[in-house]
């Protein structure tokens, strides 16, 4: 069986609309509410992206 895994549920829905029959959502485990008070943007440093 071929399975497609995705993290965001928006991606899951999109891939299913494209014909994916076995598209499984994998929760990322990040509590976004815990980070809502962090400041957005850092004007004094270049942007950084970390994807694991």
MOPAC internal coordinates of N, CA, C and O (Angstrom, degrees):
PM7 1SCF
backbone

  N    0.0000 0     0.00 0     0.00 0    0    0    0
  C    1.4493 1     0.00 0     0.00 0    1    0    0
  C    1.5174 1   109.04 1     0.00 0    2    1    0
  O    1.2310 1   120.03 1   -46.20 1    3    2    1
  N    1.2998 1   117.56 1   133.80 1    3    2    1
  C    1.4601 1   122.98 1   174.97 1    5    3    2
  C    1.5162 1   108.56 1   -93.47 1    6    5    3
  O    1.2310 1   121.27 1   -48.66 1    7    6    5
  N    1.3207 1   115.18 1   131.34 1    7    6    5
  C    1.4616 1   121.10 1  -179.35 1    9    7    6
  C    1.5210 1   108.69 1  -127.56 1   10    9    7
  O    1.2310 1   120.86 1   -41.57 1   11   10    9
  N    1.3296 1   115.96 1   138.43 1   11   10    9
  C    1.4566 1   122.38 1   173.94 1   13   11   10
  C    1.5181 1   106.45 1  -105.71 1   14   13   11
  O    1.2310 1   120.28 1   -50.24 1   15   14   13
  N    1.3394 1   117.07 1   129.76 1   15   14   13
  C    1.4582 1   120.32 1   175.61 1   17   15   14
  C    1.5157 1   109.21 1  -108.56 1   18   17   15
  O    1.2310 1   121.03 1   -34.87 1   19   18   17
  N    1.3213 1   115.64 1   145.13 1   19   18   17
  C    1.4610 1   121.68 1  -179.91 1   21   19   18
  C    1.5249 1   108.83 1  -145.92 1   22   21   19
  O    1.2310 1   120.27 1   -24.39 1   23   22   21
  N    1.3176 1   117.08 1   155.61 1   23   22   21
  C    1.4626 1   120.80 1   179.43 1   25   23   22
  C    1.5286 1   110.88 1   -95.92 1   26   25   23
  O    1.2310 1   118.38 1   121.93 1   27   26   25
  N    1.3258 1   120.70 1   -58.07 1   27   26   25
  C    1.4597 1   118.23 1  -179.05 1   29   27   26
  C    1.5259 1   111.68 1   -75.47 1   30   29   27
  O    1.2310 1   120.87 1   -40.05 1   31   30   29
  N    1.3254 1   115.95 1   139.95 1   31   30   29
  C    1.4604 1   119.59 1  -179.44 1   33   31   30
  C    1.5278 1   112.34 1   -67.35 1   34   33   31
  O    1.2310 1   119.96 1   155.38 1   35   34   33
  N    1.3401 1   117.69 1   -24.62 1   35   34   33
  C    1.4631 1   119.95 1   176.09 1   37   35   34
  C    1.5319 1   110.10 1   -62.87 1   38   37   35
  O    1.2310 1   120.99 1   139.15 1   39   38   37
  N    1.3274 1   115.72 1   -40.85 1   39   38   37
  C    1.4610 1   120.30 1   178.74 1   41   39   38
  C    1.5280 1   110.19 1   -65.65 1   42   41   39
  O    1.2310 1   120.52 1   140.10 1   43   42   41
  N    1.3106 1   116.62 1   -39.90 1   43   42   41
  C    1.4560 1   121.00 1   179.34 1   45   43   42
  C    1.5318 1   110.37 1   -58.46 1   46   45   43
  O    1.2310 1   120.48 1   131.19 1   47   46   45
  N    1.3185 1   116.69 1   -48.81 1   47   46   45
  C    1.4598 1   121.26 1   179.59 1   49   47   46
  C    1.5167 1   112.02 1   -61.69 1   50   49   47
  O    1.2310 1   120.63 1   139.08 1   51   50   49
  N    1.3318 1   116.40 1   -40.92 1   51   50   49
  C    1.4734 1   120.76 1  -179.92 1   53   51   50
  C    1.5278 1   110.56 1   -63.86 1   54   53   51
  O    1.2310 1   120.48 1   134.39 1   55   54   53
  N    1.3282 1   116.68 1   -45.61 1   55   54   53
  C    1.4631 1   120.05 1  -178.84 1   57   55   54
  C    1.5240 1   111.55 1   -66.91 1   58   57   55
  O    1.2310 1   120.29 1   147.17 1   59   58   57
  N    1.3234 1   117.04 1   -32.83 1   59   58   57
  C    1.4611 1   119.91 1   176.35 1   61   59   58
  C    1.5284 1   110.72 1   -67.83 1   62   61   59
  O    1.2310 1   120.52 1   141.73 1   63   62   61
  N    1.3371 1   116.61 1   -38.27 1   63   62   61
  C    1.4696 1   120.31 1   177.48 1   65   63   62
  C    1.5190 1   111.58 1   -65.31 1   66   65   63
  O    1.2310 1   120.41 1   151.63 1   67   66   65
  N    1.3331 1   116.82 1   -28.37 1   67   66   65
  C    1.4633 1   121.31 1   178.49 1   69   67   66
  C    1.5260 1   111.91 1   -80.20 1   70   69   67
  O    1.2310 1   120.33 1   176.68 1   71   70   69
  N    1.3351 1   116.97 1    -3.32 1   71   70   69
  C    1.4618 1   119.90 1   176.54 1   73   71   70
  C    1.5070 1   115.32 1   113.43 1   74   73   71
  O    1.2310 1   120.13 1  -178.78 1   75   74   73
  N    1.3339 1   117.36 1     1.22 1   75   74   73
  C    1.4605 1   119.58 1   177.94 1   77   75   74
  C    1.5197 1   110.66 1   -67.36 1   78   77   75
  O    1.2310 1   120.52 1   -55.97 1   79   78   77
  N    1.3221 1   116.62 1   124.03 1   79   78   77
  C    1.4594 1   119.82 1  -177.27 1   81   79   78
  C    1.5213 1   112.17 1   -94.91 1   82   81   79
  O    1.2310 1   120.00 1   151.69 1   83   82   81
  N    1.3125 1   117.60 1   -28.31 1   83   82   81
  C    1.4628 1   120.93 1  -178.81 1   85   83   82
  C    1.5270 1   108.92 1  -120.14 1   86   85   83
  O    1.2310 1   120.47 1  -110.33 1   87   86   85
  N    1.3237 1   116.70 1    69.67 1   87   86   85
  C    1.4632 1   122.30 1   179.31 1   89   87   86
  C    1.5207 1   107.20 1  -103.68 1   90   89   87
  O    1.2310 1   120.59 1   -65.10 1   91   90   89
  N    1.3279 1   116.48 1   114.90 1   91   90   89
  C    1.4587 1   121.34 1  -175.83 1   93   91   90
  C    1.5239 1   110.53 1  -109.59 1   94   93   91
  O    1.2310 1   121.02 1   -43.56 1   95   94   93
  N    1.3112 1   115.65 1   136.44 1   95   94   93
  C    1.4635 1   122.53 1   177.87 1   97   95   94
  C    1.5270 1   109.02 1   -88.01 1   98   97   95
  O    1.2310 1   120.73 1   -51.01 1   99   98   97
  N    1.3257 1   116.20 1   128.99 1   99   98   97
  C    1.4583 1   122.38 1   177.56 1  101   99   98
  C    1.5206 1   107.21 1  -112.68 1  102  101   99
  O    1.2310 1   119.42 1   -68.36 1  103  102  101
  N    1.3484 1   118.70 1   111.64 1  103  102  101
  C    1.4696 1   120.20 1   179.88 1  105  103  102
  C    1.5290 1   110.23 1   -60.62 1  106  105  103
  O    1.2310 1   120.48 1   -39.43 1  107  106  105
  N    1.3287 1   116.69 1   140.57 1  107  106  105
  C    1.4588 1   119.85 1  -178.08 1  109  107  106
  C    1.5250 1   113.22 1   -86.19 1  110  109  107
  O    1.2310 1   119.57 1   167.83 1  111  110  109
  N    1.3156 1   118.43 1   -12.17 1  111  110  109
  C    1.4578 1   121.01 1   175.92 1  113  111  110
  C    1.5169 1   114.65 1    77.50 1  114  113  111
  O    1.2310 1   119.37 1  -170.75 1  115  114  113
  N    1.3119 1   118.80 1     9.25 1  115  114  113
  C    1.4603 1   121.47 1  -179.85 1  117  115  114
  C    1.5250 1   108.89 1   -94.41 1  118  117  115
  O    1.2310 1   120.67 1   -52.89 1  119  118  117
  N    1.3239 1   116.32 1   127.11 1  119  118  117
  C    1.4615 1   121.61 1   176.16 1  121  119  118
  C    1.5267 1   107.76 1   -89.01 1  122  121  119
  O    1.2310 1   120.65 1   -86.55 1  123  122  121
  N    1.3160 1   116.36 1    93.45 1  123  122  121
  C    1.4692 1   121.48 1  -176.03 1  125  123  122
  C    1.5227 1   112.26 1   -60.80 1  126  125  123
  O    1.2310 1   119.99 1   149.01 1  127  126  125
  N    1.3286 1   117.63 1   -30.99 1  127  126  125
  C    1.4681 1   120.54 1   179.84 1  129  127  126
  C    1.5295 1   110.85 1   -63.54 1  130  129  127
  O    1.2310 1   119.85 1   151.17 1  131  130  129
  N    1.3132 1   117.89 1   -28.83 1  131  130  129
  C    1.4679 1   120.88 1   179.63 1  133  131  130
  C    1.5253 1   111.75 1   -68.16 1  134  133  131
  O    1.2310 1   119.63 1   159.31 1  135  134  133
  N    1.3177 1   118.32 1   -20.69 1  135  134  133
  C    1.4635 1   122.24 1  -177.53 1  137  135  134
  C    1.5229 1   113.19 1  -105.76 1  138  137  135
  O    1.2310 1   119.66 1  -175.60 1  139  138  137
  N    1.3115 1   118.25 1     4.40 1  139  138  137
  C    1.4643 1   119.93 1  -173.85 1  141  139  138
  C    1.5252 1   113.41 1   -67.31 1  142  141  139
  O    1.2310 1   119.50 1   158.90 1  143  142  141
  N    1.3244 1   118.55 1   -21.10 1  143  142  141
  C    1.4671 1   120.90 1  -178.95 1  145  143  142
  C    1.5284 1   112.70 1   -90.62 1  146  145  143
  O    1.2310 1   120.21 1   174.92 1  147  146  145
  N    1.3245 1   117.21 1    -5.08 1  147  146  145
  C    1.4613 1   119.52 1   178.16 1  149  147  146
  C    1.5291 1   109.73 1   -68.63 1  150  149  147
  O    1.2310 1   121.27 1   -33.34 1  151  150  149
  N    1.3034 1   115.17 1   146.66 1  151  150  149
  C    1.4591 1   118.75 1   178.16 1  153  151  150
  C    1.5212 1   109.25 1   -68.57 1  154  153  151
  O    1.2310 1   121.00 1   -31.99 1  155  154  153
  N    1.3035 1   115.69 1   148.01 1  155  154  153
  C    1.4594 1   121.32 1  -178.84 1  157  155  154
  C    1.5074 1   108.44 1  -102.95 1  158  157  155
  O    1.2310 1   120.85 1   -50.41 1  159  158  157
  N    1.3096 1   115.98 1   129.59 1  159  158  157
  C    1.4675 1   120.52 1   178.27 1  161  159  158
  C    1.5155 1   111.85 1    84.61 1  162  161  159
  O    1.2310 1   121.40 1   -38.43 1  163  162  161
  N    1.2798 1   114.93 1   141.57 1  163  162  161
  C    1.4620 1   121.27 1   176.80 1  165  163  162
  C    1.5158 1   107.10 1  -131.07 1  166  165  163
  O    1.2310 1   120.73 1   -81.38 1  167  166  165
  N    1.2957 1   116.21 1    98.62 1  167  166  165
  C    1.4625 1   120.46 1  -175.90 1  169  167  166
  C    1.5199 1   112.87 1   -70.58 1  170  169  167
  O    1.2310 1   119.60 1   160.51 1  171  170  169
  N    1.3256 1   118.36 1   -19.49 1  171  170  169
  C    1.4506 1   120.70 1  -176.03 1  173  171  170
  C    1.5334 1   113.11 1   -91.93 1  174  173  171
  O    1.2310 1   119.65 1   174.62 1  175  174  173
  N    1.3266 1   118.27 1    -5.38 1  175  174  173
  C    1.4569 1   121.38 1   179.71 1  177  175  174
  C    1.5282 1   109.88 1  -132.59 1  178  177  175
  O    1.2310 1   120.15 1   -28.50 1  179  178  177
  N    1.3311 1   117.31 1   151.50 1  179  178  177
  C    1.4605 1   118.55 1   174.94 1  181  179  178
  C    1.5335 1   110.17 1   -67.68 1  182  181  179
  O    1.2310 1   119.85 1   -27.69 1  183  182  181
  N    1.3107 1   117.89 1   152.31 1  183  182  181
  C    1.4618 1   120.39 1   179.80 1  185  183  182
  C    1.5191 1   111.68 1   -62.20 1  186  185  183
  O    1.2310 1   120.58 1   -31.22 1  187  186  185
  N    1.3361 1   116.50 1   148.78 1  187  186  185
  C    1.4532 1   121.70 1   179.32 1  189  187  186
  C    1.5152 1   108.99 1  -135.35 1  190  189  187
  O    1.2310 1   120.37 1   -40.54 1  191  190  189
  N    1.3111 1   116.89 1   139.46 1  191  190  189
  C    1.4549 1   122.77 1   178.97 1  193  191  190
  C    1.5127 1   108.69 1  -126.18 1  194  193  191
  O    1.2310 1   120.39 1   -49.09 1  195  194  193
  N    1.3138 1   116.85 1   130.91 1  195  194  193
  C    1.4589 1   122.05 1   176.75 1  197  195  194
  C    1.5106 1   107.86 1  -123.15 1  198  197  195
  O    1.2310 1   120.32 1   -58.82 1  199  198  197
  N    1.3193 1   116.99 1   121.18 1  199  198  197
  C    1.4550 1   122.32 1   179.16 1  201  199  198
  C    1.5127 1   108.06 1  -127.42 1  202  201  199
  O    1.2310 1   120.66 1   -59.07 1  203  202  201
  N    1.3109 1   116.34 1   120.93 1  203  202  201
  C    1.4755 1   119.79 1  -179.38 1  205  203  202
  C    1.4998 1   109.95 1  -108.91 1  206  205  203
  O    1.2310 1   120.10 1   180.00 1  207  206  205

